[in-house]
């Protein structure tokens, strides 16, 4: 598991992690997101995480198809035209309760970030956002093998 290990006077050292996920163990909403990405031909997804202190979060940043990488903003608009643009869930309703009705792009962004957070938990552990240390990084998840690889961010 990656972490910044305390070494004396507030100096920390980073250790890389790796993890595994099984699509069958994902929340039903996230299994649908996984399915949409696989139908699109996505092989690998890229995400960023930030943890430590009192909370942790992860964000989706892009995907790799067979022959090219698609950045998050381009992917978001592409997926908004499909089923993810109209998908809803209790998580989405709770998040947007006071913000008004989300756009199709906001729905897609919400569900992709939710997938990123779920994969970050598989990589970093349930409580990656708590502790005395702070960690930032990125990871990639192979949708074919379920392998999650941590990539330290400088």
PLY file of the C-alpha trace (Angstrom):
ply
format ascii 1.0
element vertex 154
property float x
property float y
property float z
element edge 153
property int vertex1
property int vertex2
end_header
0.00 0.00 0.00
1.46 3.40 -0.87
2.18 5.73 1.95
4.51 8.37 3.17
6.34 6.72 6.05
7.39 8.91 8.96
11.17 9.16 9.08
12.30 11.46 11.84
11.53 15.15 11.57
8.36 15.05 9.47
10.07 13.47 6.47
8.06 10.90 4.58
8.91 8.25 2.03
6.60 6.99 -0.69
6.05 3.31 -1.43
4.21 2.17 -4.57
1.21 -0.13 -4.38
-0.61 -2.50 -6.64
-4.04 -3.97 -6.34
-6.70 -6.02 -8.03
-10.39 -5.57 -8.67
-13.14 -7.82 -9.90
-15.95 -6.15 -11.89
-18.45 -8.53 -10.31
-17.66 -7.01 -6.90
-18.44 -3.47 -8.02
-21.63 -1.69 -7.01
-24.43 -2.32 -9.61
-24.19 1.28 -10.87
-20.45 0.91 -11.34
-20.83 -2.43 -13.12
-22.94 -0.55 -15.65
-20.21 2.10 -16.03
-17.63 -0.68 -16.43
-19.81 -2.29 -19.12
-20.18 0.97 -21.05
-16.41 1.50 -20.99
-15.74 -2.06 -22.17
-18.31 -1.69 -25.00
-16.45 1.45 -26.08
-13.27 -0.65 -26.33
-11.52 0.77 -23.26
-8.56 -1.34 -22.16
-7.08 0.85 -19.40
-8.42 3.72 -17.32
-6.32 6.43 -15.68
-7.20 8.09 -12.37
-5.68 10.45 -9.80
-6.02 10.28 -6.01
-5.40 12.56 -3.09
-5.57 11.23 0.44
-4.54 12.01 3.95
-5.78 14.21 6.71
-9.50 13.70 7.08
-10.66 12.58 3.64
-9.51 11.07 0.40
-10.87 11.38 -3.11
-10.13 10.09 -6.58
-10.83 11.51 -10.01
-11.10 9.86 -13.38
-8.60 11.31 -15.87
-8.75 9.32 -19.12
-8.83 6.01 -20.93
-6.73 4.01 -23.33
-8.31 2.24 -26.25
-6.46 -0.20 -28.47
-4.76 2.52 -30.49
-5.16 5.82 -28.63
-5.66 7.64 -25.34
-8.81 9.72 -24.80
-8.63 12.51 -22.22
-11.40 12.88 -19.65
-13.17 15.91 -21.16
-13.41 14.32 -24.61
-14.64 11.05 -23.11
-17.19 12.82 -20.92
-18.90 14.46 -23.89
-18.82 11.25 -25.89
-20.39 9.21 -23.07
-22.98 11.90 -22.29
-24.73 11.01 -25.55
-25.26 7.42 -24.38
-26.89 5.70 -21.43
-24.53 7.17 -18.83
-25.84 10.64 -19.64
-29.26 9.67 -18.34
-28.23 7.24 -15.60
-29.37 8.00 -12.08
-28.86 6.45 -8.66
-29.33 7.21 -5.00
-25.70 8.40 -4.83
-26.33 10.88 -7.64
-29.59 12.14 -6.11
-27.90 12.67 -2.73
-24.96 14.51 -4.27
-27.09 16.86 -6.39
-29.88 17.28 -3.83
-29.18 20.98 -3.32
-27.40 21.65 -6.59
-30.30 21.16 -8.96
-30.75 18.69 -11.79
-27.38 17.52 -13.17
-26.59 17.83 -16.87
-25.76 14.74 -18.91
-22.06 15.59 -18.68
-22.29 16.05 -14.90
-23.91 12.62 -14.60
-21.10 11.02 -16.58
-18.46 12.85 -14.56
-20.11 11.77 -11.31
-20.19 8.10 -12.25
-16.66 8.04 -13.66
-15.32 9.67 -10.49
-17.32 7.20 -8.41
-15.63 4.37 -10.32
-12.23 6.03 -9.74
-12.93 6.22 -6.01
-14.00 2.59 -5.86
-10.81 1.51 -7.63
-8.70 3.75 -5.37
-10.16 1.88 -2.40
-9.15 -1.44 -4.02
-5.62 -0.05 -4.41
-5.16 1.99 -1.24
-7.58 0.50 1.25
-10.94 1.62 2.61
-9.56 4.49 4.66
-6.98 5.93 2.29
-8.07 9.43 3.17
-7.31 9.31 6.85
-4.06 9.50 8.72
-1.28 11.81 9.73
0.33 11.75 6.32
-0.76 13.05 2.96
-0.43 11.21 -0.31
-1.08 12.13 -3.91
-0.67 10.00 -6.94
-2.21 8.42 -9.93
-2.99 4.90 -11.01
-4.08 2.94 -14.00
-6.52 0.06 -13.97
-6.52 -2.62 -16.64
-10.15 -3.46 -17.38
-9.22 -6.78 -18.97
-7.11 -8.20 -16.12
-8.39 -6.22 -13.12
-4.86 -5.13 -12.25
-4.41 -1.70 -10.64
-0.95 -0.10 -10.78
0.04 2.87 -8.65
2.09 5.60 -10.34
3.67 8.08 -7.97
3.05 11.66 -8.90
5.84 14.14 -8.24
0 1
1 2
2 3
3 4
4 5
5 6
6 7
7 8
8 9
9 10
10 11
11 12
12 13
13 14
14 15
15 16
16 17
17 18
18 19
19 20
20 21
21 22
22 23
23 24
24 25
25 26
26 27
27 28
28 29
29 30
30 31
31 32
32 33
33 34
34 35
35 36
36 37
37 38
38 39
39 40
40 41
41 42
42 43
43 44
44 45
45 46
46 47
47 48
48 49
49 50
50 51
51 52
52 53
53 54
54 55
55 56
56 57
57 58
58 59
59 60
60 61
61 62
62 63
63 64
64 65
65 66
66 67
67 68
68 69
69 70
70 71
71 72
72 73
73 74
74 75
75 76
76 77
77 78
78 79
79 80
80 81
81 82
82 83
83 84
84 85
85 86
86 87
87 88
88 89
89 90
90 91
91 92
92 93
93 94
94 95
95 96
96 97
97 98
98 99
99 100
100 101
101 102
102 103
103 104
104 105
105 106
106 107
107 108
108 109
109 110
110 111
111 112
112 113
113 114
114 115
115 116
116 117
117 118
118 119
119 120
120 121
121 122
122 123
123 124
124 125
125 126
126 127
127 128
128 129
129 130
130 131
131 132
132 133
133 134
134 135
135 136
136 137
137 138
138 139
139 140
140 141
141 142
142 143
143 144
144 145
145 146
146 147
147 148
148 149
149 150
150 151
151 152
152 153
